Amino acid sequence: MRRIALIPGDGIGKEVIPAAWRVLEETGLPLHFVELEAGWETFQRTGNALPPETVAGLKSCHGALFGAVRSPSHRVHGYSSPIVALRKILDLYANLRPLVSAPVPGSRPGVDMLIVRENTECLYVKRERTEDNGDTAIAERVITRRASERIARMAFVQAERRQKGGRQTSLVTIVHKANVLALTDGLFREAALAVAAAFPGVPVEEQLVDSMAYRMILQPERYDVVVAPNLYGDILSDAGAALVGGLGLIPSANVGESFVLAEPVHGSAPDIAGQGIANPIATIRAASLLLAYLGEVAAAQAIEQAVQSVLSNGPRTADLGGKAGTEEVTDEVVRRL
Protein backbone atom coordinates (compact mmCIF):
# COMPACT_ATOMS: atom_id res chain seq x y z
CA MET A 1 0.00 0.00 0.00
CA ARG A 2 1.35 3.41 -0.97
CA ARG A 3 1.26 6.29 1.51
CA ILE A 4 0.20 9.61 0.00
CA ALA A 5 0.60 12.86 1.91
CA LEU A 6 -2.08 15.52 1.48
CA ILE A 7 -1.12 19.13 2.28
CA PRO A 8 -3.99 21.56 1.60
CA GLY A 9 -1.98 24.66 2.49
CA ASP A 10 -3.81 27.98 2.23
CA GLY A 11 -6.88 29.49 0.57
CA ILE A 12 -8.50 27.34 -2.08
CA GLY A 13 -5.99 24.60 -1.37
CA LYS A 14 -8.37 23.55 1.38
CA GLU A 15 -11.08 23.04 -1.25
CA VAL A 16 -9.22 21.50 -4.17
CA ILE A 17 -7.17 18.96 -2.20
CA PRO A 18 -10.32 17.25 -0.84
CA ALA A 19 -11.64 17.17 -4.42
CA ALA A 20 -8.51 15.40 -5.68
CA TRP A 21 -8.61 13.09 -2.64
CA ARG A 22 -12.10 11.93 -3.66
CA VAL A 23 -10.86 11.20 -7.18
CA LEU A 24 -7.84 9.26 -5.94
CA GLU A 25 -10.08 7.15 -3.70
CA GLU A 26 -12.37 6.45 -6.65
CA THR A 27 -9.52 4.73 -8.53
CA GLY A 28 -9.72 1.81 -6.10
CA LEU A 29 -5.94 1.71 -5.72
CA PRO A 30 -4.51 0.62 -2.35
CA LEU A 31 -3.60 4.09 -1.09
CA HIS A 32 -3.24 5.33 2.48
CA PHE A 33 -3.63 9.07 2.94
CA VAL A 34 -1.73 11.12 5.50
CA GLU A 35 -2.95 14.65 6.23
CA LEU A 36 -0.19 17.18 6.93
CA GLU A 37 -0.06 20.95 7.27
CA ALA A 38 2.10 23.76 5.92
CA GLY A 39 1.67 27.31 4.66
CA TRP A 40 1.05 30.89 5.70
CA GLU A 41 -1.91 30.05 7.92
CA THR A 42 0.19 27.40 9.65
CA PHE A 43 2.91 30.01 10.20
CA GLN A 44 0.44 32.47 11.67
CA ARG A 45 -0.84 29.83 14.08
CA THR A 46 2.42 28.08 15.02
CA GLY A 47 5.26 30.38 13.96
CA ASN A 48 6.52 27.77 11.46
CA ALA A 49 5.32 27.51 7.86
CA LEU A 50 6.78 24.01 7.54
CA PRO A 51 6.54 22.15 10.87
CA PRO A 52 9.11 19.41 11.52
CA GLU A 53 6.23 16.96 11.87
CA THR A 54 5.25 17.64 8.26
CA VAL A 55 8.77 17.01 6.97
CA ALA A 56 8.99 13.80 9.00
CA GLY A 57 5.58 12.70 7.75
CA LEU A 58 6.57 13.28 4.14
CA LYS A 59 9.67 11.17 4.51
CA SER A 60 7.46 8.22 5.45
CA CYS A 61 5.36 8.62 2.29
CA HIS A 62 5.81 7.62 -1.35
CA GLY A 63 4.49 10.90 -2.72
CA ALA A 64 2.50 13.98 -1.86
CA LEU A 65 -0.20 16.29 -3.17
CA PHE A 66 0.14 19.97 -2.24
CA GLY A 67 -2.69 22.47 -2.61
CA ALA A 68 -1.54 26.09 -2.59
CA VAL A 69 0.45 28.44 -0.43
CA ARG A 70 -0.08 32.10 0.25
CA SER A 71 3.15 34.05 0.64
CA PRO A 72 3.10 37.73 1.61
CA SER A 73 4.66 40.12 -0.89
CA HIS A 74 6.51 41.91 1.91
CA ARG A 75 9.17 40.46 4.15
CA VAL A 76 7.90 38.73 7.28
CA HIS A 77 10.52 37.75 9.82
CA GLY A 78 10.73 33.99 10.21
CA TYR A 79 8.53 33.15 7.23
CA SER A 80 9.75 31.29 4.17
CA SER A 81 7.74 29.54 1.47
CA PRO A 82 7.23 25.90 2.49
CA ILE A 83 7.00 24.66 -1.09
CA VAL A 84 10.38 26.18 -1.96
CA ALA A 85 11.81 24.64 1.21
CA LEU A 86 10.38 21.21 0.42
CA ARG A 87 11.92 21.22 -3.03
CA LYS A 88 15.33 21.60 -1.38
CA ILE A 89 14.78 19.31 1.61
CA LEU A 90 13.49 16.43 -0.55
CA ASP A 91 15.82 17.30 -3.46
CA LEU A 92 12.92 17.64 -5.90
CA TYR A 93 15.21 19.01 -8.56
CA ALA A 94 12.83 18.90 -11.54
CA ASN A 95 9.53 20.71 -11.94
CA LEU A 96 7.52 19.25 -14.80
CA ARG A 97 4.63 21.32 -16.15
CA PRO A 98 2.64 19.95 -19.10
CA LEU A 99 0.84 22.53 -21.23
CA VAL A 100 -1.73 20.79 -23.41
CA SER A 101 -4.63 22.17 -25.45
CA ALA A 102 -7.99 21.71 -23.76
CA PRO A 103 -11.55 21.63 -25.16
CA VAL A 104 -12.43 24.92 -23.46
CA PRO A 105 -12.86 28.52 -24.64
CA GLY A 106 -9.60 30.38 -25.12
CA SER A 107 -7.38 27.33 -25.51
CA ARG A 108 -5.09 27.34 -28.55
CA PRO A 109 -5.26 24.15 -30.63
CA GLY A 110 -2.30 21.88 -31.24
CA VAL A 111 -0.33 22.67 -28.09
CA ASP A 112 1.41 19.77 -26.33
CA MET A 113 4.41 21.16 -24.52
CA LEU A 114 6.33 20.04 -21.43
CA ILE A 115 8.30 22.67 -19.53
CA VAL A 116 11.12 21.12 -17.51
CA ARG A 117 12.20 23.66 -14.90
CA GLU A 118 15.25 23.40 -12.68
CA ASN A 119 13.80 23.51 -9.20
CA THR A 120 16.50 24.06 -6.59
CA GLU A 121 18.71 27.04 -7.45
CA CYS A 122 18.93 30.17 -9.66
CA LEU A 123 17.54 33.26 -7.84
CA TYR A 124 15.34 31.03 -5.70
CA VAL A 125 18.25 30.22 -3.39
CA LYS A 126 17.06 33.45 -1.70
CA ARG A 127 20.50 34.86 -0.95
CA GLU A 128 19.61 38.52 -0.63
CA ARG A 129 21.23 41.39 1.18
CA THR A 130 21.11 45.16 1.35
CA GLU A 131 23.90 47.70 1.13
CA ASP A 132 24.19 51.50 1.31
CA ASN A 133 21.99 51.67 4.39
CA GLY A 134 19.23 49.78 2.64
CA ASP A 135 19.27 51.83 -0.56
CA THR A 136 20.73 48.96 -2.59
CA ALA A 137 19.32 45.41 -2.62
CA ILE A 138 21.36 42.55 -4.05
CA ALA A 139 20.25 39.00 -4.89
CA GLU A 140 22.77 36.28 -5.71
CA ARG A 141 21.98 33.90 -8.53
CA VAL A 142 23.40 30.40 -8.27
CA ILE A 143 23.81 28.06 -11.25
CA THR A 144 25.82 24.86 -10.84
CA ARG A 145 27.01 22.36 -13.39
CA ARG A 146 25.56 19.46 -11.41
CA ALA A 147 22.04 20.91 -11.26
CA SER A 148 22.17 22.04 -14.90
CA GLU A 149 23.29 18.64 -16.10
CA ARG A 150 20.67 16.69 -14.23
CA ILE A 151 17.77 18.94 -15.27
CA ALA A 152 18.96 18.71 -18.87
CA ARG A 153 19.14 14.93 -18.55
CA MET A 154 15.59 14.90 -17.22
CA ALA A 155 14.46 16.92 -20.26
CA PHE A 156 16.08 14.58 -22.74
CA VAL A 157 14.77 11.48 -20.97
CA GLN A 158 11.27 12.99 -21.11
CA ALA A 159 11.77 13.72 -24.82
CA GLU A 160 12.74 10.10 -25.46
CA ARG A 161 9.65 8.92 -23.58
CA ARG A 162 7.48 11.18 -25.68
CA GLN A 163 9.04 9.72 -28.82
CA LYS A 164 8.30 6.21 -27.61
CA GLY A 165 4.75 7.37 -26.92
CA GLY A 166 4.19 8.02 -30.61
CA ARG A 167 5.86 11.29 -31.55
CA GLN A 168 7.96 11.23 -34.70
CA THR A 169 10.44 13.67 -33.18
CA SER A 170 10.64 15.30 -29.79
CA LEU A 171 12.51 18.59 -29.90
CA VAL A 172 14.27 19.87 -26.78
CA THR A 173 14.56 23.65 -26.53
CA ILE A 174 17.25 24.94 -24.14
CA VAL A 175 16.28 28.36 -22.78
CA HIS A 176 18.88 30.78 -21.41
CA LYS A 177 20.20 34.34 -21.60
CA ALA A 178 23.86 33.52 -22.07
CA ASN A 179 24.38 36.49 -24.38
CA VAL A 180 24.06 38.74 -21.30
CA LEU A 181 24.63 36.46 -18.29
CA ALA A 182 27.70 34.80 -19.74
CA LEU A 183 28.83 33.07 -16.55
CA THR A 184 25.61 31.77 -15.00
CA ASP A 185 23.45 31.17 -18.06
CA GLY A 186 26.62 30.36 -19.95
CA LEU A 187 27.25 27.47 -17.57
CA PHE A 188 23.63 26.28 -17.85
CA ARG A 189 23.87 26.36 -21.66
CA GLU A 190 27.22 24.58 -21.74
CA ALA A 191 26.07 21.84 -19.36
CA ALA A 192 22.78 21.27 -21.21
CA LEU A 193 24.48 21.03 -24.60
CA ALA A 194 27.00 18.54 -23.18
CA VAL A 195 24.10 16.35 -22.02
CA ALA A 196 22.44 16.70 -25.44
CA ALA A 197 25.43 14.97 -27.03
CA ALA A 198 24.49 11.78 -25.19
CA PHE A 199 21.03 11.79 -26.84
CA PRO A 200 21.77 11.83 -30.59
CA GLY A 201 18.23 10.72 -31.43
CA VAL A 202 16.67 13.83 -29.89
CA PRO A 203 16.90 17.10 -31.85
CA VAL A 204 17.95 20.15 -29.85
CA GLU A 205 17.85 23.91 -30.25
CA GLU A 206 18.54 27.03 -28.16
CA GLN A 207 16.36 30.07 -27.47
CA LEU A 208 17.09 33.24 -25.55
CA VAL A 209 14.43 33.59 -22.86
CA ASP A 210 12.93 36.83 -24.21
CA SER A 211 12.80 35.39 -27.72
CA MET A 212 11.27 32.20 -26.30
CA ALA A 213 8.45 34.15 -24.65
CA TYR A 214 7.70 35.88 -27.95
CA ARG A 215 7.85 32.73 -30.05
CA MET A 216 5.88 30.66 -27.56
CA ILE A 217 2.99 33.09 -27.80
CA LEU A 218 3.13 33.17 -31.60
CA GLN A 219 3.72 29.45 -32.25
CA PRO A 220 3.16 27.39 -29.10
CA GLU A 221 2.34 24.31 -31.15
CA ARG A 222 5.94 24.29 -32.44
CA TYR A 223 7.45 23.39 -29.05
CA ASP A 224 7.73 20.05 -27.34
CA VAL A 225 10.12 19.83 -24.36
CA VAL A 226 11.48 23.10 -22.99
CA VAL A 227 14.23 23.10 -20.36
CA ALA A 228 15.12 26.22 -18.40
CA PRO A 229 16.66 27.52 -15.18
CA ASN A 230 14.31 28.02 -12.24
CA LEU A 231 13.09 31.60 -12.74
CA TYR A 232 12.72 31.39 -16.52
CA GLY A 233 10.83 28.10 -16.26
CA ASP A 234 8.51 29.53 -13.63
CA ILE A 235 7.59 32.54 -15.77
CA LEU A 236 7.29 30.66 -19.07
CA SER A 237 5.07 27.93 -17.63
CA ASP A 238 2.65 30.40 -16.04
CA ALA A 239 2.52 32.41 -19.27
CA GLY A 240 1.99 29.20 -21.24
CA ALA A 241 -1.01 28.33 -19.07
CA ALA A 242 -2.83 31.29 -20.63
CA LEU A 243 -2.48 29.60 -24.02
CA VAL A 244 -4.33 26.42 -23.04
CA GLY A 245 -7.23 27.47 -20.83
CA GLY A 246 -5.70 29.13 -17.78
CA LEU A 247 -4.08 28.30 -14.46
CA GLY A 248 -7.16 26.42 -13.27
CA LEU A 249 -6.24 23.54 -15.59
CA ILE A 250 -2.47 23.20 -15.21
CA PRO A 251 -0.79 20.66 -12.92
CA SER A 252 2.87 20.24 -12.08
CA ALA A 253 5.08 17.58 -10.56
CA ASN A 254 8.13 18.24 -8.40
CA VAL A 255 10.27 15.20 -9.05
CA GLY A 256 13.38 13.82 -7.35
CA GLU A 257 15.16 10.51 -7.49
CA SER A 258 12.80 8.83 -5.01
CA PHE A 259 9.90 11.19 -4.33
CA VAL A 260 7.27 13.17 -6.22
CA LEU A 261 5.23 16.10 -4.92
CA ALA A 262 2.46 17.13 -7.29
CA GLU A 263 0.58 20.42 -7.11
CA PRO A 264 -1.59 22.74 -9.21
CA VAL A 265 0.23 25.69 -10.74
CA HIS A 266 -2.30 28.21 -9.42
CA GLY A 267 -2.00 30.04 -6.13
CA SER A 268 -4.19 30.22 -3.04
CA ALA A 269 -6.68 32.67 -4.64
CA PRO A 270 -7.74 34.40 -1.40
CA ASP A 271 -10.35 36.43 -3.32
CA ILE A 272 -12.49 33.31 -3.89
CA ALA A 273 -11.39 31.09 -1.00
CA GLY A 274 -14.22 29.59 1.00
CA GLN A 275 -16.85 30.23 -1.66
CA GLY A 276 -16.85 26.73 -3.15
CA ILE A 277 -16.23 28.00 -6.69
CA ALA A 278 -12.54 27.13 -7.19
CA ASN A 279 -11.71 25.02 -10.23
CA PRO A 280 -10.48 21.61 -8.97
CA ILE A 281 -9.25 20.39 -12.36
CA ALA A 282 -5.59 21.44 -11.98
CA THR A 283 -5.34 19.61 -8.65
CA ILE A 284 -7.14 16.54 -9.98
CA ARG A 285 -4.71 16.48 -12.90
CA ALA A 286 -1.86 16.88 -10.42
CA ALA A 287 -3.17 13.74 -8.72
CA SER A 288 -3.03 12.03 -12.11
CA LEU A 289 0.62 13.10 -12.54
CA LEU A 290 1.38 11.80 -9.06
CA LEU A 291 -0.02 8.38 -9.91
CA ALA A 292 1.82 8.28 -13.22
CA TYR A 293 5.18 8.91 -11.55
CA LEU A 294 4.37 6.24 -8.96
CA GLY A 295 3.89 3.75 -11.80
CA GLU A 296 0.08 3.67 -11.74
CA VAL A 297 -0.20 4.66 -15.39
CA ALA A 298 -3.59 3.09 -16.12
CA ALA A 299 -5.26 4.89 -13.21
CA ALA A 300 -3.55 8.15 -14.17
CA GLN A 301 -4.83 7.83 -17.74
CA ALA A 302 -8.34 7.04 -16.51
CA ILE A 303 -8.38 10.24 -14.44
CA GLU A 304 -7.16 12.28 -17.37
CA GLN A 305 -9.82 10.79 -19.66
CA ALA A 306 -12.52 11.63 -17.10
CA VAL A 307 -11.19 15.20 -16.86
CA GLN A 308 -11.17 15.61 -20.64
CA SER A 309 -14.75 14.39 -20.81
CA VAL A 310 -15.85 16.93 -18.20
CA LEU A 311 -13.95 19.74 -19.92
CA SER A 312 -15.66 18.84 -23.21
CA ASN A 313 -19.17 18.41 -21.87
CA GLY A 314 -19.30 20.33 -18.62
CA PRO A 315 -20.04 21.31 -15.99
CA ARG A 316 -17.46 24.10 -15.83
CA THR A 317 -16.42 26.59 -13.17
CA ALA A 318 -16.59 30.35 -13.70
CA ASP A 319 -12.99 30.69 -14.91
CA LEU A 320 -14.00 28.52 -17.90
CA GLY A 321 -17.22 30.38 -18.56
CA GLY A 322 -19.51 28.11 -16.54
CA LYS A 323 -21.51 28.41 -13.34
CA ALA A 324 -20.63 25.21 -11.52
CA GLY A 325 -18.91 25.01 -8.17
CA THR A 326 -15.98 22.91 -6.99
CA GLU A 327 -18.15 20.09 -5.69
CA GLU A 328 -20.30 19.84 -8.80
CA VAL A 329 -17.27 19.54 -11.10
CA THR A 330 -15.66 17.00 -8.78
CA ASP A 331 -18.87 14.96 -8.67
CA GLU A 332 -18.89 14.74 -12.45
CA VAL A 333 -15.22 13.74 -12.69
CA VAL A 334 -15.86 11.00 -10.13
CA ARG A 335 -18.96 9.84 -12.00
CA ARG A 336 -17.13 9.64 -15.32
CA LEU A 337 -14.14 7.95 -13.72
BELLINDA-V528987 format. One record per backbone hydrogen bond with DSSP energy under -1.0 kcal/mol. NH is the residue of the N-H (numbers start at 1). CO is the residue of the C=O. If there is no record, write none. Layout:
# BELLINDA-V528987
NH;CO + NH;CO
This chain:
# BELLINDA-V528987
2;30 + 4;32 + 5;63 + 6;34 + 7;65 + 10;68 + 12;268 + 13;10 + 14;11 + 15;12 + 16;12 + 17;13 + 20;16 + 21;17 + 22;18 + 23;19 + 24;20 + 25;21 + 26;22 + 28;25 + 31;29 + 32;2 + 34;4 + 36;6 + 39;49 + 43;39 + 44;40 + 45;41 + 46;42 + 47;43 + 54;51 + 55;51 + 56;52 + 57;53 + 58;54 + 59;55 + 61;58 + 62;3 + 63;3 + 64;260 + 65;5 + 66;262 + 67;7 + 68;8 + 79;76 + 85;81 + 86;82 + 87;83 + 88;84 + 89;85 + 90;86 + 92;87 + 93;91 + 94;255 + 95;117 + 96;253 + 97;115 + 99;113 + 101;111 + 104;102 + 107;104 + 108;243 + 113;99 + 114;224 + 115;97 + 116;226 + 117;95 + 118;228 + 119;93 + 122;142 + 124;121 + 125;122 + 126;123 + 128;126 + 129;138 + 131;136 + 135;132 + 136;131 + 138;129 + 140;127 + 142;122 + 148;144 + 149;145 + 150;146 + 151;147 + 152;148 + 153;149 + 154;150 + 155;151 + 156;152 + 157;153 + 158;154 + 159;155 + 160;156 + 161;157 + 162;158 + 163;159 + 164;160 + 165;161 + 166;163 + 167;162 + 172;203 + 173;225 + 174;205 + 175;227 + 176;207 + 180;177 + 181;177 + 182;180 + 186;181 + 187;183 + 188;184 + 189;185 + 190;186 + 191;187 + 192;188 + 193;189 + 194;190 + 195;191 + 196;192 + 197;193 + 198;195 + 199;196 + 202;199 + 205;172 + 207;174 + 209;176 + 212;208 + 213;209 + 214;210 + 215;211 + 216;212 + 217;213 + 218;214 + 219;215 + 222;219 + 223;220 + 225;171 + 226;114 + 227;173 + 228;116 + 233;229 + 234;230 + 235;231 + 236;232 + 237;233 + 238;234 + 239;235 + 240;236 + 241;237 + 243;240 + 244;241 + 246;241 + 249;246 + 252;263 + 253;96 + 254;261 + 255;94 + 256;259 + 261;254 + 262;64 + 263;252 + 265;250 + 272;269 + 275;272 + 282;248 + 284;280 + 285;281 + 286;282 + 287;283 + 288;284 + 289;285 + 290;286 + 291;287 + 292;288 + 293;289 + 295;292 + 296;291 + 297;295 + 300;296 + 301;297 + 302;298 + 303;299 + 304;300 + 305;301 + 306;302 + 307;303 + 308;304 + 309;305 + 310;306 + 311;307 + 312;308 + 313;309 + 314;310 + 320;317 + 321;318 + 322;317 + 324;316 + 326;276 + 329;325 + 330;326 + 331;327 + 332;328 + 333;329 + 334;330 + 335;331 + 336;332 + 337;333
